[in-house]
Amino acid sequence: MAGAVLRIGVVGGSIAGCAMAIAGARAGAEVTVHERSDAALEDRGFGIVVPPPLHTELVAAGYLDAGMPTAPVRSRVWLTREHGRPVARELARQESAVTPCHWGLLWRTLRANAGAATYHRGSPVTEVLRHPSGGAVLRAGDLEEHYDIVVGADGPRSVTRAAVAPGVRPVPAGYAVWRGTLPLDALAGHPRQENLVRSAWITLGFRGGHGVFYLIPGATAGTGLLAYAVYAPPPPASWSGGREEYVRRIAEEHFPADWADIVGRGAHTSLACHDVSDFHVPRVARPPFLLAGDAASITRPHTASGATKALQDALCLERALRSASSPAEALHRYADERSGEGARLVALGRRLGYAMVERTPDWASMGATEVAAWCRSTLDGAGSYLYGGVQR
C-alpha cells in the first residue's frame, strides 16, 4: 500500500489481537495493541486445537515458532459407556489429525512475534469513533489516538463491534461446557486410557452430552496435561454445589468408571464452566473498523474453531493489506472473505450441538457404520477438519 505508513490500532491483546498485530506489522503498518488486562495472559491454561496444515502455514509465515511445543495426533476414537455396565466400549476410529496446543504457550509465542507492535497493558478501550477527516478515534482512559484502521479483537463483549454491528448479541445455546486440565498423573493406574490418549483424541458420548479428551503440552518444558471439555445441560436449580463440582457428578453418572475416576481426582490445574452461546456479524468490516476472532463471531466449541478462525483472520488481513491500494479496499476484501466463514461455522456449531447435546443418539447401540452415517448426516455437506473417514 503506497503512501504514508498505515497506523493500525488493535483493541484486545489476546490470541486474536496478537495475531492481527503480526499481520499488520508484516504488511508494513505501525501497530499499537490496547489490552484491557494489566496482567500477562499466559496463565490461561486450557487446551485448544488447530488443523495441522494451518499450524504449518503459521510457522512458515513467522506467526508461530517451529519450536513451540504441540501434541499432534492423527486419529479420533469414539467411546461410550456400555448399557448396564460402567465400562467403556469403543464405537469407531476416525482419521482426524489435530494439533493440540496449550493456550498460554500459543499466546506467548504470538505475543513474542508481535514484537514490532507497541503493546499497552491495562489499557481498556472505552470507545471507538469515526474521525471526521477519515480513519478512527480510539479512546482508552485519558488516551485518545487516531488510526487509519481499528481492529476489534476484544472478544464477545467487543466495544468495536458496536461500531460495526450494534444490534448483534450472543444467543444462548441452553447448555454449558466444562473445560479443565489435569496433570498426567491423573492417568496413573489407567494404562489403557493413557495409551489411548497418547495416540488419539477421544470423544465420549452419553445421553444429553459428550466429553472430549486430548493431551496438550504443559506450560513449562517437558511437561504435559490432559485437557478435556464436557458438554451437558447446566446444573438444576436445586444443585447446591459449585458449577465446577457438577462436572464430577456428570462423569460419575455417565462416564465409564475409569474415565470418571480420571476426571474426579480433583488435582486440576485449571477448571471452569461456561454457558455456550453463539453469534455472527453479517459483515465483519466497515471501514475504518474490522472485527476478528470472537468479536466477529462465536461458534459453539464443538467446531474447535475459535483460535483457528482468529489465526485465519490474521492471515487474511495480511494478504488484504499487501494487495490493496487503500485501507478501505483492504477491509472490503477482508470482509468479503471472512464474513461468510463466521456464518458457516455458527450454522455448523448449531447442528453439532443439536446432535451431540440436545438430541443425542443412543451411542451404546452404535458401531463404526452408524457413527459414519451419523457424521455425514450431522455435517450435512459442511467441511470440518475434526471429521475424517471412519476406519473401523
C-alpha positions as CSV (number, residue, x, y, z in Angstrom):
1,M,0.0,0.0,0.0
2,A,1.7,3.2,-1.2
3,G,1.8,6.5,0.8
4,A,2.3,7.3,4.4
5,V,2.8,4.4,6.9
6,L,-0.5,2.9,7.8
7,R,-1.5,3.2,11.5
8,I,-3.5,0.3,13.0
9,G,-5.0,0.2,16.5
10,V,-5.8,-3.2,17.8
11,V,-8.4,-3.5,20.6
12,G,-7.6,-6.6,22.6
13,G,-4.2,-8.3,23.2
14,S,-5.2,-12.0,23.4
15,I,-4.7,-14.6,20.7
16,A,-6.7,-12.8,18.0
17,G,-5.2,-9.4,18.9
18,C,-1.6,-10.6,18.8
19,A,-2.2,-12.4,15.5
20,M,-3.7,-9.3,14.0
21,A,-0.8,-7.2,15.2
22,I,1.6,-9.6,13.5
23,A,-0.4,-9.4,10.3
24,G,-0.4,-5.6,10.3
25,A,3.3,-5.3,11.1
26,R,4.2,-7.9,8.4
27,A,2.3,-5.8,5.9
28,G,4.4,-2.7,6.9
29,A,1.9,-0.9,9.2
30,E,2.6,0.8,12.5
31,V,0.6,-1.2,15.0
32,T,-0.5,-0.5,18.6
33,V,-2.3,-3.0,20.8
34,H,-4.5,-2.0,23.7
35,E,-5.1,-4.8,26.1
36,R,-7.6,-4.2,29.0
37,S,-5.8,-6.6,31.5
38,D,-2.8,-5.3,33.3
39,A,-1.5,-8.8,33.8
40,A,0.1,-11.3,31.5
41,L,-2.3,-13.7,29.8
42,E,-0.2,-16.8,29.7
43,D,-1.8,-18.2,32.9
44,R,-4.9,-19.3,30.9
45,G,-4.1,-23.0,30.9
46,F,-6.8,-24.5,28.7
47,G,-6.2,-26.6,25.6
48,I,-7.0,-25.7,22.1
49,V,-6.6,-27.5,18.8
50,V,-5.8,-26.2,15.3
51,P,-5.7,-28.0,11.9
52,P,-2.2,-29.3,11.2
53,P,-2.0,-27.5,7.7
54,L,-2.8,-24.2,9.4
55,H,-0.1,-24.8,12.0
56,T,2.4,-25.5,9.2
57,E,1.3,-22.3,7.4
58,L,1.6,-20.2,10.5
59,V,5.1,-21.5,11.2
60,A,6.2,-20.8,7.6
61,A,4.8,-17.3,7.7
62,G,6.5,-16.4,11.0
63,Y,3.4,-16.2,13.2
64,L,4.4,-19.2,15.2
65,D,7.8,-20.8,16.1
66,A,8.7,-24.3,14.9
67,G,9.9,-25.0,18.5
68,M,6.6,-24.2,20.2
69,P,5.5,-27.4,21.9
70,T,2.4,-29.2,20.5
71,A,0.9,-32.6,20.9
72,P,-0.2,-33.7,17.4
73,V,-2.3,-36.9,16.9
74,R,-3.8,-38.3,13.8
75,S,-6.9,-40.2,15.0
76,R,-10.2,-39.7,16.8
77,V,-11.6,-42.5,19.0
78,W,-15.4,-42.6,19.8
79,L,-16.3,-44.2,23.1
80,T,-19.4,-44.6,25.2
81,R,-20.4,-46.4,28.4
82,E,-21.9,-49.9,27.8
83,H,-25.6,-50.4,28.7
84,G,-25.8,-51.6,32.3
85,R,-22.1,-51.7,32.9
86,P,-19.6,-48.9,33.9
87,V,-17.1,-49.9,31.3
88,A,-16.1,-48.3,28.0
89,R,-17.0,-49.5,24.6
90,E,-15.2,-48.3,21.5
91,L,-17.6,-47.3,18.8
92,A,-15.2,-46.2,15.9
93,R,-11.9,-44.8,15.0
94,Q,-11.7,-41.9,12.6
95,E,-8.9,-40.3,10.6
96,S,-8.9,-36.8,12.2
97,A,-5.5,-35.2,12.6
98,V,-5.3,-32.3,15.0
99,T,-2.5,-30.2,16.6
100,P,-3.4,-29.6,20.2
101,C,-1.7,-26.6,21.9
102,H,-1.5,-25.0,25.3
103,W,-3.4,-21.7,25.3
104,G,-0.8,-19.9,27.2
105,L,2.1,-21.2,25.1
106,L,0.3,-20.2,21.9
107,W,-0.4,-16.7,23.3
108,R,3.2,-16.3,24.5
109,T,4.5,-17.2,21.1
110,L,2.2,-14.8,19.2
111,R,3.0,-12.1,21.7
112,A,6.7,-12.5,21.2
113,N,6.3,-12.5,17.4
114,A,4.3,-9.3,17.6
115,G,7.3,-7.6,19.0
116,A,7.3,-5.0,16.2
117,A,4.0,-3.7,17.6
118,T,3.5,-1.4,20.6
119,Y,1.6,-3.4,23.3
120,H,-0.2,-1.5,26.1
121,R,-1.3,-3.5,29.1
122,G,-4.0,-2.1,31.5
123,S,-5.4,0.0,28.6
124,P,-9.2,-0.8,28.4
125,V,-10.7,0.9,25.3
126,T,-14.0,2.6,26.2
127,E,-15.0,4.0,22.8
128,V,-14.1,3.9,19.1
129,L,-15.5,6.5,16.7
130,R,-15.1,7.6,13.1
131,H,-12.9,10.6,12.7
132,P,-14.4,13.5,10.7
133,S,-11.3,13.6,8.4
134,G,-11.1,9.8,7.9
135,G,-9.9,6.9,10.0
136,A,-11.0,6.3,13.5
137,V,-10.5,7.6,17.0
138,L,-9.8,5.2,19.8
139,R,-10.3,6.3,23.4
140,A,-8.7,4.4,26.4
141,G,-8.8,6.4,29.7
142,D,-7.2,9.7,29.1
143,L,-5.7,8.5,25.9
144,E,-7.1,9.4,22.5
145,E,-5.5,8.1,19.4
146,H,-6.2,8.5,15.7
147,Y,-5.7,5.4,13.5
148,D,-6.3,4.6,9.8
149,I,-7.8,1.2,10.9
150,V,-9.1,-0.1,14.2
151,V,-9.2,-3.8,14.6
152,G,-11.7,-5.1,17.2
153,A,-10.2,-8.3,18.7
154,D,-11.8,-7.7,22.0
155,G,-14.0,-10.8,22.3
156,P,-17.7,-11.4,22.9
157,R,-18.3,-8.0,24.6
158,S,-16.5,-6.1,22.0
159,V,-16.5,-2.3,22.2
160,T,-15.6,-2.2,18.5
161,R,-18.5,-4.4,17.4
162,A,-20.9,-1.7,18.5
163,A,-19.4,0.5,15.7
164,V,-19.8,-2.3,13.1
165,A,-23.0,-4.2,14.1
166,P,-24.5,-2.6,17.2
167,G,-27.5,-5.0,17.3
168,V,-25.6,-8.3,17.4
169,R,-25.6,-10.1,20.7
170,P,-24.7,-13.7,21.7
171,V,-27.5,-16.2,21.6
172,P,-27.6,-18.8,24.4
173,A,-27.5,-22.4,23.4
174,G,-29.1,-23.6,26.6
175,Y,-26.3,-25.8,27.8
176,A,-22.8,-25.5,29.3
177,V,-19.3,-26.6,28.7
178,W,-16.8,-27.5,31.5
179,R,-13.2,-27.1,30.5
180,G,-10.4,-28.5,32.6
181,T,-6.8,-29.7,32.6
182,L,-5.3,-32.4,34.8
183,P,-1.7,-33.3,35.4
184,L,-0.7,-36.5,33.6
185,D,-0.5,-38.4,37.0
186,A,-4.3,-38.4,36.9
187,L,-3.8,-41.2,34.4
188,A,-1.8,-43.3,36.8
189,G,-3.5,-46.6,37.3
190,H,-5.3,-46.3,34.0
191,P,-2.7,-47.6,31.4
192,R,-5.3,-48.4,28.7
193,Q,-6.7,-44.8,28.8
194,E,-3.2,-43.4,28.9
195,N,-2.1,-45.4,25.9
196,L,-5.3,-44.4,24.0
197,V,-5.0,-40.6,24.7
198,R,-1.3,-40.6,23.7
199,S,-2.2,-41.7,20.2
200,A,-5.7,-40.1,19.6
201,W,-8.2,-37.6,20.8
202,I,-11.3,-39.0,22.4
203,T,-15.0,-38.3,22.1
204,L,-17.0,-39.9,24.8
205,G,-20.8,-39.8,24.1
206,F,-23.5,-40.1,26.7
207,R,-27.2,-39.2,26.8
208,G,-27.6,-35.4,26.9
209,G,-24.0,-34.6,26.2
210,H,-20.4,-35.7,25.5
211,G,-16.8,-35.3,26.6
212,V,-13.7,-34.6,24.7
213,F,-10.2,-35.6,25.9
214,Y,-6.7,-34.9,24.5
215,L,-3.2,-34.2,25.6
216,I,-1.5,-30.8,25.5
217,P,2.0,-29.6,26.3
218,G,2.4,-28.2,29.8
219,A,3.3,-24.5,30.4
220,T,6.9,-25.5,31.2
221,A,9.3,-27.5,29.0
222,G,8.9,-31.3,29.2
223,T,5.6,-31.4,30.9
224,G,2.1,-32.3,29.7
225,L,-1.5,-32.1,30.7
226,L,-4.7,-34.0,30.0
227,A,-7.3,-31.4,28.7
228,Y,-11.0,-32.1,28.5
229,A,-14.3,-30.4,27.6
230,V,-17.6,-31.8,28.8
231,Y,-20.9,-30.6,27.3
232,A,-24.1,-31.0,29.2
233,P,-27.2,-29.1,30.5
234,P,-26.3,-26.7,33.3
235,P,-26.9,-27.8,36.9
236,P,-30.6,-27.8,38.1
237,A,-31.8,-25.0,40.3
238,S,-31.7,-27.5,43.2
239,W,-28.0,-28.1,42.9
240,S,-26.3,-26.6,45.9
241,G,-22.6,-27.2,44.9
242,G,-20.4,-25.2,42.6
243,R,-20.8,-25.4,38.9
244,E,-17.2,-26.7,38.7
245,E,-18.1,-29.5,41.1
246,Y,-21.0,-30.5,38.9
247,V,-18.8,-31.9,36.1
248,R,-17.6,-34.6,38.6
249,R,-21.2,-35.6,39.1
250,I,-21.8,-35.8,35.3
251,A,-18.7,-38.0,35.0
252,E,-19.9,-40.3,37.8
253,E,-23.3,-40.7,36.2
254,H,-22.5,-41.0,32.6
255,F,-18.8,-41.9,32.0
256,P,-17.2,-45.3,32.1
257,A,-15.7,-45.8,35.6
258,D,-12.1,-45.3,34.6
259,W,-12.8,-42.0,32.8
260,A,-15.0,-40.9,35.7
261,D,-12.1,-41.6,38.1
262,I,-9.7,-39.6,36.0
263,V,-12.0,-36.5,36.0
264,G,-12.8,-36.9,39.7
265,R,-9.3,-36.9,41.0
266,G,-9.5,-33.2,41.8
267,A,-6.0,-32.1,41.2
268,H,-7.0,-29.8,38.3
269,T,-4.5,-27.2,37.1
270,S,-7.5,-25.4,35.6
271,L,-11.3,-25.8,35.6
272,A,-14.1,-23.5,34.5
273,C,-17.6,-23.7,33.4
274,H,-19.1,-21.5,30.6
275,D,-22.6,-21.2,29.2
276,V,-22.4,-22.0,25.5
277,S,-23.6,-19.3,23.1
278,D,-23.0,-18.1,19.5
279,F,-23.5,-15.2,17.1
280,H,-22.0,-13.9,13.9
281,V,-21.7,-10.4,12.4
282,P,-23.2,-10.3,8.9
283,R,-20.3,-8.2,7.6
284,V,-17.2,-8.2,9.7
285,A,-15.6,-4.9,8.4
286,R,-16.9,-1.5,7.7
287,P,-14.0,0.9,7.1
288,P,-12.3,2.0,9.2
289,F,-13.3,-0.8,11.5
290,L,-12.9,-4.5,11.3
291,L,-13.6,-7.4,13.6
292,A,-11.6,-10.5,14.3
293,G,-11.8,-13.6,16.4
294,D,-14.6,-13.8,18.9
295,A,-15.5,-10.1,18.3
296,A,-16.7,-11.1,14.8
297,S,-18.3,-14.4,15.6
298,I,-18.5,-17.0,18.3
299,T,-19.2,-20.6,17.3
300,R,-20.2,-23.3,19.6
301,P,-17.0,-25.0,20.8
302,H,-17.9,-28.3,19.1
303,T,-16.3,-26.9,15.9
304,A,-12.9,-26.3,17.6
305,S,-12.6,-23.1,15.5
306,G,-12.2,-20.2,18.0
307,A,-8.4,-19.9,17.8
308,T,-8.3,-21.3,14.3
309,K,-10.7,-18.7,12.9
310,A,-8.8,-15.9,14.7
311,L,-5.5,-17.1,13.1
312,Q,-7.1,-17.4,9.7
313,D,-8.5,-13.9,10.1
314,A,-4.9,-12.6,10.7
315,L,-3.6,-14.3,7.6
316,C,-6.4,-12.9,5.5
317,L,-5.8,-9.3,6.8
318,E,-2.1,-9.6,5.9
319,R,-3.0,-10.7,2.4
320,A,-5.6,-7.9,2.0
321,L,-3.2,-5.2,3.3
322,R,-0.4,-6.3,1.0
323,S,-2.6,-6.4,-2.1
324,A,-5.0,-3.5,-1.7
325,S,-4.4,0.1,-2.8
326,S,-6.1,1.7,0.2
327,P,-7.2,0.8,3.8
328,A,-10.9,0.8,2.7
329,E,-10.2,-1.6,-0.1
330,A,-8.2,-3.9,2.2
331,L,-11.1,-4.0,4.7
332,H,-13.6,-4.7,2.0
333,R,-11.5,-7.6,0.8
334,Y,-11.2,-8.9,4.3
335,A,-15.0,-8.7,4.8
336,D,-15.7,-10.4,1.6
337,E,-13.5,-13.4,2.6
338,R,-14.2,-13.7,6.3
339,S,-17.9,-12.8,6.8
340,G,-19.3,-15.9,5.3
341,E,-16.9,-18.2,7.2
342,G,-18.3,-17.0,10.5
343,A,-21.9,-17.7,9.4
344,R,-20.8,-21.1,8.1
345,L,-19.2,-22.1,11.4
346,V,-22.1,-20.9,13.5
347,A,-24.5,-23.0,11.5
348,L,-22.2,-26.0,11.8
349,G,-21.8,-25.5,15.5
350,R,-25.6,-25.4,15.9
351,R,-26.0,-28.7,14.0
352,L,-23.3,-30.3,16.1
353,G,-24.8,-29.0,19.3
354,Y,-28.2,-30.3,18.4
355,A,-26.8,-33.8,17.5
356,M,-24.3,-34.1,20.4
357,V,-26.1,-32.4,23.3
358,E,-29.7,-31.6,22.6
359,R,-30.8,-34.8,20.7
360,T,-28.0,-37.3,21.3
361,P,-28.3,-40.7,19.7
362,D,-28.3,-44.0,21.6
363,W,-24.5,-44.2,21.5
364,A,-24.3,-47.6,23.1
365,S,-26.3,-49.1,20.2
366,M,-23.9,-47.7,17.5
367,G,-20.8,-49.1,15.8
368,A,-18.5,-47.8,13.1
369,T,-21.1,-47.9,10.4
370,E,-23.6,-45.9,12.4
371,V,-21.0,-43.4,13.6
372,A,-20.0,-42.8,9.9
373,A,-23.7,-42.3,8.9
374,W,-24.3,-40.0,11.9
375,C,-21.3,-37.9,11.0
376,R,-22.4,-37.5,7.4
377,S,-26.0,-36.6,8.4
378,T,-24.8,-34.1,11.0
379,L,-22.3,-32.3,8.8
380,D,-24.8,-32.1,6.0
381,G,-22.2,-31.4,3.4
382,A,-20.2,-28.9,5.6
383,G,-16.4,-29.4,5.9
384,S,-14.7,-29.8,9.2
385,Y,-11.1,-30.9,10.0
386,L,-12.5,-32.8,13.0
387,Y,-14.3,-35.4,10.9
388,G,-12.5,-37.7,8.6
389,G,-13.0,-41.2,7.4
390,V,-14.2,-43.8,9.9
391,Q,-11.6,-46.6,9.9
392,R,-13.5,-49.3,11.9
